[in-house]
């Protein structure tokens, strides 16, 4: 899926698209995920992106998991 609705609907106007962030995870690019730490922790977890996602991606759940991973790794 490559639509970008999640970014367009974000109340914070996040410039980092979830699909890019999740691609970093899938490819094992931990350094890129760490570089995106500010965006990960600034997410409101409001689920506006999930409601509008035509692919039904559980974005907020994935963001929560990334936050947990960053905190566990001490990054």
N, C-alpha and C positions, 0 to 999 in steps of 0.2 A: 504494500500500500504506500502510496507516495502522494497523498492529497494535501496535507498541511492544514486541514480544518482545525486540528487541535491547537495549533499556534494562533490561528486567526481568532479563535473564540476565547483565548486565555485572557482573564481580566488583568493580568500583569504585563501582557504583551511580551511574553518570554520569547527571546530571539532563538533560543536553543530548542529545536523541534524534538519532541520525544522520539520520533523515528531515528534521528541521528544519534541521540543519546543511547537508545537501545541497540543500535548497530554497533556502537563502541563496545558495549557489553558482550554482544554475540561474537564479535571478533577478538575479544580478550584484550582490548586496548585500555587497560587499567589506568594508564597515565592520562588518557583523554577523559576518562570518567572523573578522575580526581580533579582535572582542570575545570570540569563542569560543576564542581562542588557548590559554588554560589547559586547556580540555577537550581540545582537539586534541592537545596535547603530553603530557597525562596519560594518554591511552589506552595500555594495555599492549600493544596489537596481538596479543592472545591468540587472536583469532578466535572467541571464544565466541559473539559476536553473529552471525557469519557462519554458524556451524553451525546455529543456531536460526532463521535468517531464512527464512521460507517463500517469499520472492520471489527468493532467491539473490543478493542484493546483495553485492558485493565491498567491504564496509565498510572493512576494514583497508587495502586498496589505495587507496581514496579518501582515507583519513586520511593515509596516507603522502604522497600527492600534495598534499594541503593543507599538510602540514608543509613539504614542499619549496617550495611556492609562497610560504608565509610567510617562509621563510628567504631565498629569492631576492629577494623584495620588501623585505627588511630590516624586516619588521614584527614 
